[in-house]
Amino acid sequence: MAGLKMRIDPEIRAKLGDRVLFHLRTQLRAVDCQTCGGRFRWWQKPALAVYAEDKRAHASLHHVGCHQPGWHEGRIEPMSKGQHLTWRAGTFVMPAVMTLGLSSEDIPFFLVNPSYESALLQDCDGEGWRVWTVNLFKELGLDRGLEALQSDVPTRALAASISESVSVPYQWISITVRAGKVQHHWPDIPLSPETARLVRSRGSIVVGVTTHVDVYQPLSHIKIEAYMASGSMAVGVAAFSPPKGKGRRRRKR
């Protein structure tokens, strides 16, 4: 897989090396420029900018006219501070027959790619820079892997809520990751009636976080299990909290 074609300057090549650049090419996706927020056209080759501070850095994609490719020391946040960052999520049911014998019941699943145009990097002592976006969520407690298919014991940092509307037949789920001052929120993702029923009956939903897929593209259950087993997906269990009153309805994008 060749991956995304990017404009990369010599300093970035020297500091990151071919392995990290390969992972960036296969995980980053040119949706919106992280400077102006405008869409990338199919023919445009985005510029890769890296902002580094101490042991961590952010790599992000920009229009060449908005931001030249380059390595920047002393600031961890790119110019846009993530306000143009694309995330996408979806829900589905993992059939019991597909869980490798780990569950005797169908499992509701929330899959999210939290970062299409940006990646967190970590300087690992003795190993150089590594793509760290998924590992960050593991640090926050989403480190269950395939174990999440065996137990509905909730992950402390995760919470789920469901809102409804009388005008449409489906419902919406929102997932929050909160650990200390760190918070991620993915609201208003459609739930089918079957998935909603399973979430309510279990009192929870499995949450998988990965940058290796475009959530809007078809993905098999086998692939998902492979990502869980390999560690390229951060996995936890979000406890479902019934709403205190009727929720409002809003849709992202």
Backbone bond lengths (Angstrom), bond angles and torsions (degrees), N, CA, C in turn:
res aa  C-N    CA-C-N  psi(-1)  N-CA   C-N-CA  omega(-1)  CA-C   N-CA-C  phi
1 M - - - 1.452 - - 1.517 109.09 -
2 A 1.322 117.18 117.25 1.457 120.84 -176.38 1.513 111.62 -71.24
3 G 1.342 117.17 -36.91 1.443 120.01 178.63 1.513 112.94 82.49
4 L 1.314 115.52 -170.92 1.453 123.11 -175.33 1.527 111.53 -71.68
5 K 1.330 116.29 134.97 1.459 121.10 174.44 1.526 108.72 -87.20
6 M 1.340 116.57 125.72 1.454 121.98 -176.00 1.521 110.03 -131.09
7 R 1.322 115.24 157.18 1.461 120.98 170.40 1.530 107.56 -88.24
8 I 1.334 115.77 118.64 1.462 121.54 -173.92 1.520 108.59 -128.24
9 D 1.336 116.35 129.71 1.463 118.39 -177.94 1.531 110.41 -87.20
10 P 1.343 118.72 162.45 1.466 122.18 -174.70 1.528 113.90 -59.11
11 E 1.346 118.25 -33.89 1.469 119.85 -179.16 1.522 111.10 -66.22
12 I 1.323 117.46 -40.05 1.458 120.05 177.37 1.523 110.35 -64.26
13 R 1.342 116.60 -42.53 1.465 119.66 178.14 1.527 110.91 -59.56
14 A 1.315 116.28 -42.77 1.462 120.33 -177.45 1.530 111.55 -67.60
15 K 1.324 117.37 -40.28 1.463 120.70 -176.05 1.525 112.95 -78.07
16 L 1.329 118.04 -38.17 1.459 120.82 -174.84 1.518 113.49 -91.77
17 G 1.328 117.20 -37.15 1.457 120.02 -179.70 1.516 112.41 82.23
18 D 1.316 116.12 167.31 1.464 122.56 -173.39 1.534 112.61 -64.97
19 R 1.329 117.38 -36.50 1.475 120.02 -176.55 1.526 111.30 -64.40
20 V 1.333 116.68 -48.39 1.462 119.88 -179.04 1.522 110.40 -66.95
21 L 1.335 117.07 -40.19 1.465 120.06 178.58 1.529 111.11 -63.08
22 F 1.321 117.64 -35.45 1.466 120.70 175.34 1.524 110.31 -61.79
23 H 1.336 116.81 -45.78 1.463 120.29 -179.84 1.526 110.89 -64.75
24 L 1.326 117.90 -37.59 1.460 120.42 177.58 1.528 110.56 -65.53
25 R 1.317 116.83 -41.86 1.468 120.18 -179.82 1.525 111.65 -62.44
26 T 1.329 117.24 -35.16 1.458 120.35 -176.47 1.526 112.97 -88.88
27 Q 1.338 117.76 -13.18 1.461 119.74 -178.83 1.528 113.57 -108.73
28 L 1.329 118.34 -33.11 1.455 120.29 178.73 1.531 110.33 -76.88
29 R 1.341 115.83 149.65 1.462 121.96 179.35 1.522 109.02 -136.69
30 A 1.320 115.86 131.19 1.473 121.04 -175.68 1.522 109.73 -83.16
31 V 1.326 116.30 90.93 1.463 121.88 177.19 1.530 109.13 -104.58
32 D 1.339 116.98 -66.31 1.463 122.02 -179.09 1.529 110.63 -124.18
33 C 1.326 116.56 141.77 1.457 122.24 174.19 1.521 109.28 -64.56
34 Q 1.322 117.38 133.23 1.454 121.13 -177.42 1.530 113.59 -83.65
35 T 1.334 116.50 3.62 1.460 120.76 171.54 1.518 110.85 -99.95
36 C 1.333 117.14 -56.23 1.470 120.73 -174.08 1.522 113.66 -100.69
37 G 1.333 117.78 -16.86 1.455 120.88 -178.51 1.511 114.18 84.42
38 G 1.354 118.04 -2.77 1.457 121.02 179.58 1.518 112.00 -75.16
39 R 1.317 116.31 155.19 1.460 121.70 -178.94 1.522 111.62 -70.06
40 F 1.322 115.30 147.99 1.459 120.77 168.34 1.529 108.26 -82.61
41 R 1.313 117.09 136.45 1.458 121.91 171.71 1.521 108.94 -82.68
42 W 1.326 116.69 158.13 1.461 119.62 -173.43 1.517 112.61 -61.59
43 W 1.339 117.39 -27.24 1.461 119.91 -177.79 1.532 112.85 -88.28
44 Q 1.306 118.48 -8.25 1.465 120.97 -175.13 1.527 111.34 -82.96
45 K 1.321 115.24 134.29 1.460 121.26 176.22 1.536 107.75 -99.29
46 P 1.340 118.48 111.74 1.462 120.29 -175.28 1.522 112.93 -69.34
47 A 1.328 114.48 152.77 1.465 121.19 175.66 1.521 108.91 -89.12
48 L 1.320 117.04 134.28 1.460 122.55 177.81 1.522 109.39 -94.21
49 A 1.334 115.90 120.02 1.463 121.47 176.60 1.523 108.65 -114.99
50 V 1.326 117.00 138.16 1.459 121.43 178.89 1.524 109.07 -123.81
51 Y 1.348 115.78 126.17 1.457 122.51 175.86 1.520 107.85 -111.28
52 A 1.339 116.72 119.51 1.463 120.94 -173.67 1.514 111.30 -119.90
53 E 1.329 114.84 143.09 1.454 121.50 174.39 1.516 108.16 -147.22
54 D 1.313 117.29 117.87 1.461 122.93 -177.72 1.532 110.33 58.28
55 K 1.321 116.36 -120.58 1.467 120.64 -173.44 1.523 113.72 -94.87
56 R 1.341 117.39 -0.24 1.457 119.03 -177.59 1.518 111.29 -128.07
57 A 1.323 115.20 155.73 1.462 120.88 -179.39 1.521 109.06 -150.93
58 H 1.334 115.73 159.63 1.459 122.10 173.14 1.524 108.44 -117.52
59 A 1.327 116.07 129.46 1.464 121.76 172.57 1.517 107.44 -105.43
60 S 1.344 117.89 132.05 1.459 120.17 -176.45 1.519 111.26 -143.91
61 L 1.334 115.43 160.91 1.463 123.20 -174.82 1.530 110.75 -105.56
62 H 1.354 115.90 139.35 1.459 121.49 -176.67 1.525 109.64 -143.82
63 H 1.349 116.16 153.95 1.454 119.37 165.67 1.521 108.42 -60.26
64 V 1.326 116.62 141.89 1.464 119.87 179.22 1.524 110.94 -60.50
65 G 1.327 117.41 -34.76 1.449 120.59 178.98 1.513 113.78 -72.73
66 C 1.341 116.87 -17.47 1.470 121.03 179.67 1.522 112.08 -93.15
67 H 1.325 116.44 -35.10 1.465 120.20 -173.36 1.533 108.34 -157.27
68 Q 1.289 117.35 120.67 1.458 120.98 178.24 1.533 110.79 -73.13
69 P 1.338 117.43 149.31 1.466 119.30 176.24 1.521 110.32 -63.88
70 G 1.329 116.53 144.83 1.455 118.51 179.23 1.521 112.50 168.84
71 W 1.320 114.47 166.63 1.468 123.40 179.36 1.524 107.97 -104.69
72 H 1.350 116.72 131.01 1.462 121.67 -176.54 1.522 109.48 -126.66
73 E 1.317 117.41 122.48 1.460 122.44 -179.58 1.530 110.67 -94.47
74 G 1.335 115.19 146.67 1.459 120.20 169.22 1.511 115.44 97.83
75 R 1.349 118.67 -4.85 1.464 120.90 176.64 1.520 108.83 -136.57
76 I 1.336 115.92 130.30 1.457 119.02 -177.80 1.519 111.90 -86.53
77 E 1.340 118.30 -26.03 1.456 120.75 -175.65 1.526 111.51 -98.61
78 P 1.341 117.80 132.63 1.463 120.15 170.79 1.525 110.48 -64.25
79 M 1.306 116.74 173.56 1.457 122.24 -174.11 1.530 113.19 -57.04
80 S 1.311 117.74 -38.28 1.464 120.68 -174.04 1.523 113.60 -82.41
81 K 1.365 117.04 -10.74 1.468 122.29 -177.11 1.535 112.12 54.95
82 G 1.314 116.33 30.99 1.456 120.92 174.38 1.512 115.59 80.31
83 Q 1.329 119.16 4.69 1.459 120.23 -175.53 1.519 113.08 -69.55
84 H 1.339 117.40 -18.25 1.460 120.44 179.27 1.527 112.26 -104.82
85 L 1.312 116.86 8.79 1.458 120.83 -174.34 1.532 111.44 -69.97
86 T 1.317 115.95 133.20 1.463 121.92 178.51 1.523 110.48 -91.67
87 W 1.323 116.11 133.71 1.466 121.35 168.53 1.528 107.70 -131.01
88 R 1.306 116.45 151.56 1.457 120.97 178.92 1.525 109.27 -141.17
89 A 1.318 115.81 144.35 1.462 120.48 -177.42 1.518 109.99 -143.79
90 G 1.315 115.38 159.85 1.454 121.56 176.68 1.520 109.78 -153.92
91 T 1.327 116.17 164.97 1.460 121.14 178.72 1.526 109.81 -125.67
92 F 1.316 115.19 154.40 1.456 120.74 178.01 1.518 108.22 -162.55
93 V 1.312 115.73 177.04 1.464 121.89 176.69 1.520 108.79 -110.90
94 M 1.329 116.38 127.46 1.458 122.00 173.39 1.531 107.67 -88.82
95 P 1.346 118.55 110.60 1.473 119.99 -178.27 1.529 111.48 -63.85
96 A 1.313 116.13 145.09 1.460 120.90 -179.17 1.523 111.41 -55.94
97 V 1.342 116.23 -35.48 1.459 120.71 -177.78 1.528 111.60 -65.65
98 M 1.342 117.57 -18.80 1.459 121.50 -177.82 1.527 113.24 -99.09
99 T 1.315 118.41 7.18 1.467 120.68 -174.93 1.525 113.89 -98.01
100 L 1.324 116.34 18.42 1.466 121.53 176.62 1.525 112.55 57.43
101 G 1.346 115.83 31.20 1.456 120.35 179.93 1.515 114.14 77.99
102 L 1.344 118.04 6.23 1.456 120.97 -178.02 1.526 112.39 -80.27
103 S 1.314 117.35 -18.32 1.461 120.78 -179.93 1.521 109.48 -142.86
104 S 1.320 115.24 142.92 1.465 120.54 176.25 1.518 111.47 -95.70
105 E 1.339 116.67 1.31 1.452 121.99 -178.68 1.524 110.45 -126.32
106 D 1.335 116.03 153.99 1.461 120.50 171.31 1.529 109.04 -63.54
107 I 1.331 116.43 147.28 1.467 120.62 -173.78 1.522 110.44 -122.92
108 P 1.336 117.96 126.95 1.471 120.17 173.95 1.517 110.05 -73.24
109 F 1.328 117.04 139.73 1.464 121.12 -171.60 1.526 109.38 -135.32
110 F 1.316 115.90 136.06 1.474 123.83 174.84 1.520 106.76 -116.09
111 L 1.330 117.11 117.82 1.465 121.98 -178.04 1.528 109.27 -113.95
112 V 1.326 117.30 129.19 1.457 120.83 -177.60 1.523 110.58 -136.47
113 N 1.341 115.07 137.98 1.459 121.93 165.51 1.527 105.00 -105.33
114 P 1.342 118.62 109.72 1.460 121.24 -170.40 1.517 114.55 -84.57
115 S 1.332 117.94 -5.34 1.465 118.35 -168.92 1.514 110.75 -157.28
116 Y 1.324 117.22 96.12 1.456 121.33 -177.95 1.531 112.73 -84.15
117 E 1.310 118.42 -40.12 1.473 120.32 -173.30 1.517 113.79 -107.54
118 S 1.332 117.97 6.22 1.463 120.41 -177.54 1.518 109.87 -143.28
119 A 1.320 116.14 149.89 1.460 120.93 177.77 1.521 109.89 -137.22
120 L 1.322 115.85 139.95 1.458 121.70 173.23 1.527 108.36 -83.55
121 L 1.325 116.03 136.58 1.472 121.60 177.50 1.516 109.43 -117.79
122 Q 1.321 116.06 146.73 1.463 122.43 178.21 1.523 108.79 -126.52
123 D 1.344 116.25 132.39 1.459 121.85 175.27 1.522 108.22 -86.87
124 C 1.324 116.42 101.80 1.464 122.06 -177.86 1.523 109.16 -88.99
125 D 1.312 117.21 120.25 1.462 122.02 -176.65 1.527 111.05 -52.70
126 G 1.311 115.37 125.19 1.459 121.03 177.64 1.511 113.93 82.57
127 E 1.333 118.15 -10.93 1.460 121.18 -177.92 1.516 112.80 -120.34
128 G 1.324 118.00 -7.50 1.456 121.20 -178.96 1.518 112.00 79.04
129 W 1.325 116.64 -165.40 1.455 122.37 -177.11 1.521 111.62 -74.98
130 R 1.344 115.48 145.17 1.460 123.06 176.35 1.525 109.04 -136.70
131 V 1.331 116.42 148.18 1.459 119.98 172.44 1.529 107.73 -70.56
132 W 1.348 116.53 128.27 1.464 121.06 -166.07 1.523 113.57 -125.26
133 T 1.328 119.43 7.39 1.462 121.16 -173.52 1.526 111.86 -57.23
134 V 1.318 117.66 -50.69 1.462 121.01 -179.21 1.518 110.87 -67.79
135 N 1.334 117.01 -37.45 1.460 120.54 179.63 1.524 112.64 -61.92
136 L 1.336 116.64 -30.95 1.456 119.71 177.27 1.529 110.55 -59.29
137 F 1.326 117.44 -42.45 1.461 120.20 179.59 1.528 111.39 -69.92
138 K 1.328 116.69 -30.15 1.464 118.83 173.66 1.525 110.41 -65.81
139 E 1.338 117.03 -38.12 1.457 120.94 176.91 1.532 111.23 -62.50
140 L 1.326 116.25 -27.86 1.462 121.30 179.61 1.527 112.53 -84.37
141 G 1.340 116.51 -0.20 1.461 120.06 175.39 1.509 115.83 115.06
142 L 1.326 118.48 -4.49 1.464 121.13 179.95 1.530 109.41 -88.98
143 D 1.322 115.32 66.91 1.463 121.07 -173.79 1.528 111.71 -124.39
144 R 1.327 116.32 30.56 1.463 120.25 -173.07 1.526 113.73 -82.52
145 G 1.336 118.55 -27.24 1.455 120.72 -177.28 1.520 111.47 58.64
146 L 1.325 116.76 -143.89 1.464 121.54 -178.90 1.519 112.68 -64.90
147 E 1.327 117.33 -18.04 1.469 120.88 178.51 1.528 111.29 -58.49
148 A 1.338 116.57 -27.98 1.466 120.24 -178.99 1.526 111.68 -63.27
149 L 1.338 118.10 -21.79 1.451 121.33 178.43 1.525 112.02 -79.97
150 Q 1.323 116.89 -12.77 1.462 121.57 -176.74 1.517 113.36 -98.09
151 S 1.324 116.90 -22.30 1.460 119.96 -172.34 1.517 110.51 -139.45
152 D 1.335 116.09 145.82 1.457 120.09 175.43 1.530 111.42 -103.37
153 V 1.337 116.72 18.19 1.471 120.36 174.70 1.521 107.99 -64.22
154 P 1.339 118.67 122.23 1.468 120.55 -171.72 1.519 114.06 -71.34
155 T 1.321 114.75 150.66 1.459 122.62 171.74 1.524 107.73 -82.97
156 R 1.326 116.99 128.62 1.464 121.36 -171.23 1.522 113.11 -56.40
157 A 1.338 117.81 -37.25 1.470 120.69 -174.50 1.524 113.56 -78.31
158 L 1.342 117.76 -9.37 1.471 121.39 -173.08 1.523 112.80 -104.81
159 A 1.330 116.19 146.46 1.459 122.12 173.82 1.525 108.67 -146.81
160 A 1.326 116.45 148.03 1.463 122.38 179.43 1.516 110.06 -130.29
161 S 1.322 115.38 143.05 1.463 120.71 174.49 1.522 108.81 -139.05
162 I 1.335 116.14 151.46 1.462 122.15 -178.11 1.523 109.37 -123.09
163 S 1.331 115.60 134.09 1.459 121.09 174.13 1.518 109.03 -116.96
164 E 1.330 116.02 156.92 1.454 121.34 -175.94 1.519 111.18 -127.83
165 S 1.331 115.65 164.29 1.455 121.71 174.92 1.520 108.51 -141.92
166 V 1.310 116.27 139.90 1.459 119.57 -179.77 1.527 111.45 -79.52
167 S 1.335 117.26 -11.87 1.471 120.30 -173.82 1.524 113.35 -90.25
168 V 1.334 118.23 -13.76 1.466 121.34 -179.28 1.525 109.35 -134.06
169 P 1.358 117.83 156.55 1.459 120.42 -174.70 1.518 114.83 -79.91
170 Y 1.333 118.26 -11.91 1.462 118.93 -177.87 1.529 110.77 -108.88
171 Q 1.324 114.99 175.32 1.457 122.46 -176.88 1.525 109.04 -123.82
172 W 1.335 116.61 178.84 1.455 121.06 -177.29 1.516 110.18 -131.72
173 I 1.329 114.84 140.60 1.455 119.57 177.96 1.520 109.73 -116.08
174 S 1.319 115.73 144.71 1.469 122.44 175.82 1.517 108.24 -123.49
175 I 1.331 115.43 135.47 1.464 121.52 179.95 1.527 109.08 -117.07
176 T 1.324 116.00 135.48 1.460 121.93 177.38 1.523 109.67 -122.94
177 V 1.333 115.68 134.72 1.461 122.15 171.14 1.523 106.36 -110.52
178 R 1.312 116.81 120.09 1.456 119.62 -178.90 1.529 109.49 -137.00
179 A 1.337 115.78 122.06 1.462 121.76 176.67 1.525 107.57 -145.04
180 G 1.315 116.55 105.69 1.461 119.90 -175.46 1.519 110.82 65.23
181 K 1.312 116.50 -128.69 1.462 121.18 179.40 1.529 112.60 -85.99
182 V 1.320 117.34 -6.60 1.466 121.62 -178.26 1.520 109.76 -86.83
183 Q 1.325 116.93 128.64 1.451 120.08 178.58 1.520 110.52 -144.06
184 H 1.319 115.07 138.24 1.461 122.59 173.04 1.520 106.75 -129.55
185 H 1.331 116.33 139.80 1.456 120.44 -176.34 1.526 108.89 -137.44
186 W 1.332 115.67 124.42 1.460 121.91 179.22 1.527 108.12 -120.89
187 P 1.336 117.95 95.68 1.464 120.71 -171.85 1.525 114.78 -94.57
188 D 1.334 113.56 156.92 1.464 123.50 163.76 1.521 114.45 58.24
189 I 1.325 116.28 55.59 1.467 122.02 174.87 1.531 108.48 -100.68
190 P 1.348 118.25 128.04 1.465 120.34 -175.27 1.536 113.36 -59.21
191 L 1.321 114.31 141.24 1.460 123.47 174.92 1.517 108.73 -119.34
192 S 1.320 117.27 131.84 1.458 119.58 172.28 1.531 108.31 -72.44
193 P 1.328 118.17 159.36 1.472 119.90 177.48 1.529 112.67 -55.36
194 E 1.346 116.88 -38.45 1.464 119.58 -179.96 1.517 111.54 -65.10
195 T 1.347 116.07 -45.64 1.460 119.22 179.94 1.514 111.09 -64.51
196 A 1.333 117.48 -42.36 1.464 121.39 178.66 1.525 111.04 -60.63
197 R 1.327 116.68 -40.96 1.470 120.06 178.86 1.522 111.15 -62.33
198 L 1.335 116.75 -42.27 1.459 120.36 179.84 1.523 111.60 -65.73
199 V 1.345 117.05 -40.26 1.464 120.29 178.82 1.526 110.01 -60.56
200 R 1.324 115.98 -44.22 1.467 119.86 -178.49 1.529 111.97 -68.55
201 S 1.337 116.58 -39.66 1.467 119.24 -177.88 1.527 111.58 -71.03
202 R 1.335 116.89 -36.56 1.470 120.71 177.79 1.520 112.38 -81.02
203 G 1.347 114.92 -28.47 1.465 119.12 -174.48 1.513 112.54 79.02
204 S 1.347 115.85 16.43 1.466 119.09 -177.40 1.515 110.33 -165.30
205 I 1.333 116.08 169.62 1.459 122.97 174.57 1.521 108.39 -144.05
206 V 1.328 117.07 139.64 1.467 121.42 176.30 1.529 108.53 -74.70
207 V 1.323 116.14 135.48 1.460 122.24 -179.54 1.526 108.83 -117.52
208 G 1.330 116.17 124.86 1.460 121.43 176.52 1.515 110.24 -117.23
209 V 1.333 116.84 129.65 1.466 122.73 -179.27 1.519 108.25 -117.65
210 T 1.329 116.32 122.14 1.460 119.78 179.56 1.517 110.82 -150.12
211 T 1.313 116.28 150.33 1.466 121.36 174.77 1.524 110.93 -106.14
212 H 1.307 117.30 7.78 1.462 121.54 -174.48 1.525 113.79 -88.12
213 V 1.331 117.77 -5.96 1.464 119.75 -177.20 1.519 110.02 -134.82
214 D 1.336 114.37 155.20 1.456 120.75 165.70 1.520 105.51 -92.21
215 V 1.317 116.35 112.59 1.459 120.83 -173.17 1.522 112.31 -61.09
216 Y 1.326 117.19 -23.88 1.462 119.98 -179.55 1.532 113.09 -80.52
217 Q 1.337 117.57 -3.49 1.458 121.64 177.68 1.531 110.09 -100.32
218 P 1.347 117.79 152.07 1.470 120.55 -179.28 1.529 111.17 -58.49
219 L 1.326 115.79 140.58 1.468 121.63 -179.12 1.523 108.45 -145.71
220 S 1.330 117.09 130.31 1.457 120.66 -177.23 1.524 111.36 -81.49
221 H 1.337 115.57 157.43 1.467 120.45 175.59 1.529 111.03 -61.98
222 I 1.312 116.61 -34.11 1.469 120.24 179.55 1.525 110.60 -63.58
223 K 1.336 116.29 -41.72 1.463 120.37 177.71 1.525 111.02 -61.50
224 I 1.321 116.26 -42.91 1.459 120.47 -179.59 1.522 110.56 -61.75
225 E 1.321 117.04 -44.95 1.462 120.64 177.29 1.523 111.25 -61.40
226 A 1.332 116.64 -38.04 1.464 120.29 179.30 1.528 110.80 -64.43
227 Y 1.333 117.37 -41.20 1.465 120.36 177.60 1.524 110.86 -65.55
228 M 1.325 117.35 -38.91 1.458 121.03 178.05 1.524 110.93 -63.46
229 A 1.331 115.88 -44.69 1.461 120.49 -177.24 1.519 112.38 -70.05
230 S 1.339 117.49 -33.12 1.468 121.00 -176.12 1.528 113.28 -82.24
231 G 1.330 116.88 -12.99 1.458 119.67 -178.45 1.509 114.07 88.65
232 S 1.330 117.81 4.99 1.465 120.29 179.05 1.530 111.57 -87.14
233 M 1.312 116.39 6.84 1.458 122.44 173.85 1.525 108.27 -131.93
234 A 1.327 116.74 129.96 1.462 121.20 172.40 1.521 107.70 -84.46
235 V 1.332 116.82 131.77 1.463 120.36 -171.62 1.530 110.66 -131.63
236 G 1.325 115.27 135.81 1.453 121.29 175.24 1.514 110.12 -147.40
237 V 1.327 115.68 -178.40 1.462 122.25 179.29 1.525 107.80 -123.39
238 A 1.339 116.17 119.36 1.457 121.44 -179.37 1.517 109.99 -95.05
239 A 1.340 116.80 123.27 1.459 120.65 175.88 1.522 109.71 -71.22
240 F 1.331 115.87 139.64 1.460 121.62 179.67 1.515 110.08 -89.96
241 S 1.334 115.93 126.97 1.463 121.69 177.34 1.523 108.33 -110.03
242 P 1.334 119.13 113.22 1.468 120.66 178.13 1.530 110.69 -60.94
243 P 1.330 117.72 140.92 1.465 120.55 -179.37 1.516 111.77 -66.53
244 K 1.348 115.92 148.15 1.461 120.76 178.66 1.521 111.32 -76.09
245 G 1.339 116.57 -26.62 1.458 121.31 179.00 1.506 108.68 -146.87
246 K 1.300 118.68 -176.89 1.453 121.14 178.87 1.511 109.74 -69.17
247 G 1.328 115.61 129.22 1.464 120.46 -177.45 1.503 111.96 -84.63
248 R 1.318 114.77 156.12 1.456 119.60 174.96 1.514 108.82 -83.43
249 R 1.268 116.30 174.01 1.462 120.01 -174.75 1.533 110.56 -126.21
250 R 1.337 116.27 127.17 1.451 121.07 176.66 1.509 108.09 -144.99
251 R 1.303 116.86 148.10 1.462 120.84 -177.61 1.519 110.54 -126.44
252 K 1.323 117.28 129.28 1.457 122.28 175.36 1.516 109.19 -79.38
253 R 1.287 116.61 128.95 1.463 121.67 174.52 1.505 111.98 51.43
